[in-house]
């Protein structure tokens, strides 16, 4: 049976995190996950998707980091990218608010899906703090070790790179990213896009245009925040 470190296949991250997988807290986390799987519990995302954010956005390509908290715990929702769901899955409420803010900021129309993979492929690391969850049990894998692991991921970016944009929505993300060096990175704070808080000031903050302005000022290519619409467009019969 593969060890957890073998689930991470992207070379630039694998090299940097190899020693981390040997630490006691990661060994304990792996034992916990294997135990849950062996007793038949359904864990999201599936093994091949747990490190999907790192697979799609290699270390050298990271330009933006958006921090989430936990994977979605409904069937078919989680695929390893925070705030994102696979094509064909209903767009979650927080993502609808993100789309609304992009529309107000940049004038883009919301797509007919919730898959943010095209952002990830441009260098937007969509990183949850906790990378697994039990089906229908929100926050069930918190405080099992994932938080330390993702702190390490953020530390590597903070220490080894310059001019990365960190978008921290909500108190949880802001606390997690408190150690980020704002003298060499751009740290953008905002309220969480959840319907519970978005109306209190999430909207109108221009997170996406601010990100692109900073990237361009630092000589980097901006992110295309528009998302392609998927599916066949049916023309009316004449």
N, C-alpha and C positions, 0 to 999 in steps of 0.2 A: 504494500500500500504506500502511495506517495506521502511524503511528509508535507507539511503546510508550505514550507519554503519552495517546494516544487510546483505549487499552484501559481507562484509568481514567476512568469517566464520572460518578462521584458528585461533585456540585459543591463541597461543603465541603472535601473532600480534594483535589480537582483544583486548586482555587485555591491552597491552601496548599503543594502539592507541585509546582506548575508550574515554578518555577525549578530545582527539584532535578533534573527530567528533562533540563535543559540542561547539567548538569555532566558533565565528561569521564568519570567512572566509570559514569554511567548510559548515556552514549552507547556506551561500550565494552561494557556489559552487553547493551544492545539489539543491538549487532552480533553478539555471541556467540550470543544466542538465535536471531536470524534465520539465522545460519550453521548452527546445529544443525537448525533446521527445514528449511532448504533442502536439506540432505543426507539428509533423510528420517527423522531421529531422532524418536521419539515423546516429546513433552514433556508432563508433567503439572503442574498441570491445564491444560486447553485455554485458549486466549487469553482467552476471555470469563470464565474463572474465576480468573485469576491475582490480580486485585485484588478478589475476591469479599468478603473480610473488610471492606474499606473500603466497598464498595458497600452491604452489608447494615447496617453500623453507621456512619452519618455522624458526623463529628467532634463535633458538638454533642450527640449522644446517647450518647457514650462514658461509661460509668460504671465499667466493669470491663475490665481487660486481662488476658487469659491468653496467655502466651508459649509457643509451640512452637518446634521447630527446623527441620525440613524437611517438605515435603509427603510423603504416602504415595506410594510408587513402583510400586504394583501397579495393574493395569488397573481403571478404574472407581472407585478409592478417593478420590483427591484432588479436592476441589471448592473449595479456597481458604480453608477454615476449619481451624485447627489442631485436632487430635485428632478431627475430625469426618469422617464418610463419608456419602455419599448414602444415602437410604432404599433398602433392598434389598441393601445390601452388608454383609457380615459385620462385626460390631462388633470393632474391633481390641482387642488385649489391654490396652493402656494405658487405653483408654476404659472397658473393663469394670471396671477398678480404680477409675476415677473414679466410675462408677455405684455401685460398692460403697460408696465413701466417702460419696457423697450419701445412700445408703440408711441408713448408720449415723448420719450427721449429722442428717438431716432426716426420715428415715422414708419416703422415696419409693421406690417400686418401679422397678426398671430397665425402660426401654421395650424394645420389640422391634426397635429400629433404632439406628443410630449418628449420626443427623443432629442437629447442635446448632444448627440455624438459628434455632430459637425463642429460644435464649439471645442470639444475635447481634442479633435484632430488638428485644431489650429493652435493648441497650446494652452487651453483652459483646463486646468486640473480640477475636476469636479469631485472633491474629496469629502466623504462623510467622516465624522469622528469615529464612529463605530461601523464596522464593515459587514456585520451579519446581524440577523434578527430571527427569532422564531415566528413561524406563521401565526398571524392574528394576535401577537403579543408585543405591542410596541415597547421599545426600550428594554427588551428582555435580555440583551447581551451587553448592556452597559456595565462598566466596572469589572469586566472580565479580562482586560488587557489591551483591547483595541485602542483605547484612548492614548496609552503610552506609545503604541506603534505609530499612530498617525501624528502624534507630537514629533516623533523622530523624522517622519516624512517632511513635516513642515520645517523642522530644524535644518535638515539638509538643504532645502531650498533657501531658507533664510541665510545660512552660513556660506553656501557655495555659489550662490547666484546674486546678481544685482538687477535692479530695475524690474522686479516682479510686482504685479498688482495683486494685493490680497483684498478680497471683498468679503467682509465679515458682517453678516446679517443676523441681528439678534444678540442677546446677552451671552448665550452659550458660545457662539462662535467668537465673540469679542474677547471673552475670558480665555478661550483656548489659544487665540492668536496674540495674547498680550505681550509675548516675548519677541515678537517680530520687530526687526530693526527698521524703524520708519525713516532713518537717515539714508538708507540705500534702497528702500522699497517704498511703493505707494500703498498705504493702508487706508481703505475706504470703509467706514462704519455706516450702518443703517439699521433700521428696525427690521424685524423678520417679515418676510412676505406673506406669512400665514394670515388668513382672514381675521384671526383673533387680534392681530396687531397692525396689519398693513395700513389700516385707515388712520392710524395715529402718527403717520409720517414716513412710511416707506416710500410712497409715491412722490414723484417730482424731484428726486435727488440726483438724477442724471449719472447713475453709476456707470453706465455703458459708454456714454460719450466721454466722461472723465477718464475712464480706462484707456480708451483709444487715443485721446489727446496726450496722455502720459507716455504711452508706448511710442507714438510718433515722435515725441520730443526726445525720447531716448534712442531714436534710430531704429525702432522695431516696426514690423508690419502690424497694423491694427487688426482687431478681430472683426470678422464679418458676423455680426450678431443676428442677421436674418437667418431664417431656417427654411430649407426647401420644403414645399408641400409634397407629400407622398400620395401615391394612388393615381389612378387614371382619371382624367377629367373627361366626362361624357358630354359631347356636344349635342344640342337639341336636334331632333329630326326635322328635316325640311319638308 
